Amino acid sequence: MKRVIISTLAAAALVVCAAPARAQDQGFSVNFGYFWPKGEESRTSGDVLVANKCLDVTFVCEPQLFDIDDFGGGTFGAEYIVGLGRFLEASGGIGYTHSSVPAIYERFQDVDGSEIDSELTLKVIPITGIVRVFPTGRRAPIQPYAGIGIAALRWHYSESGEFLDPQTLEIFRDQFKGDGTEVAPVFLGGVRAPIGDSFLIGGEVRFTNAEGDLDPSQFQGDRIDLGGTTFLANLTWRF
């Protein structure tokens, strides 16, 4: 884990160290927004969420009722920023996204008529190294930019609650977990504007594509698609 994080931030750190000291200025940014996961049609083959939408129960499709879009949710984070002259900026940051989605079986119920319900949970902590390019300069009244970087996505996925055995149709209670760290590219664009001499406010869109491995003996699928789009508002203190 430590080795993955260090390699993720190395690109930004090397650029910062290579820049002349007189060209550097610093900042600290906080952000919050919304993560929108990939839709069902564009998710990776073997994705566990897609597989859960059609479980093989006595050779028929028995869906778990939930919406993949519900795995979107609020996200927040922080970045340390170093200016690299007039047009470039490097940063290292960390974020957090968490979603818990209830699921029930469509056709099957418990013997007392109650739903067979479970909870699907996905947590992602991205640790990023990013370089941004500002075509109009980092001191302009309006500052559009584009960027590219790398992220170490520390993720945890779990299913807990009641489940239906596809062979015996018996109902049982259990919990299944999977986690890992995936390295992925980050592409982004945004715009910001200064407020006074020390603060900037802006908005940003990030695109990430990554997949994690799951144990197929525990889950219906052997992959979890971590990709999606993140919409952020940010406030930066420059010093």
Steps between C-alpha positions, in 0.01 A plus 500: 500500500772751596696419184195563281429835668861613466510413130172682443629827642850470354419665166369817659780507756773468237355787298484717810862427595622567147347849484711803596435615856415852390225365273321315778202613705275283711136446582256280685166406348188334642233355273160337518259370241336193350633174354299353210582131429502343155162384375406135466565489124856634523626306802778243470431135421445297816399803706336385823226765493389399150515132601279568802233641269439148364584215739481146364233341721364164375605599146299822495602861549419618854597867531607676813311827488728803527619780274868518404469879495437480877870418540563862413524732795670784676876527495750732664876544515802726529811581294839657557595710197833630370522750214751431222527838340230688315316215324557179698399367839558167678303356790470203730167421662263258667124451481219286636181354352257262673165353398269237654216369284214275620405205277212251503406201283229566244298174510606316816400585856555355846251245637332774705452716192778745584761609246837325468708813542870577497727803483768560235777738608783657301768728648781657295793712624691650202855626560600714203794670332389754235653756264276783372558729200354856497491643142420853622740485793465433873447871583226582248156626616344181356719187497381205287724193516547137400694236687626144511620286785507165669299365791535216748142395570474326835159325485279277713183322383267292714163325490328431830156381609272225371566297185333227297694181424456450121507119526296426814296823511577521870529843658813569702671798664866581429753769411742500205792742464758595241761777490815611324697788352488581128719749312310695235537807277307819581388751237345830602393846399370801682495871555572724799516868591679696774319652796725771635874437520515160669193294409359338187164333438418264217350182358654187353402177322715185534486176301646175639502146362599207725395146594555293813515121535250307713494140618245319276441244775345779709337724239291460185760694300879493509551875443383832644502796260633807683482738206282806473476878491553731797360854513677724752479851641824620654637778716875569489713699740817616326804597708 
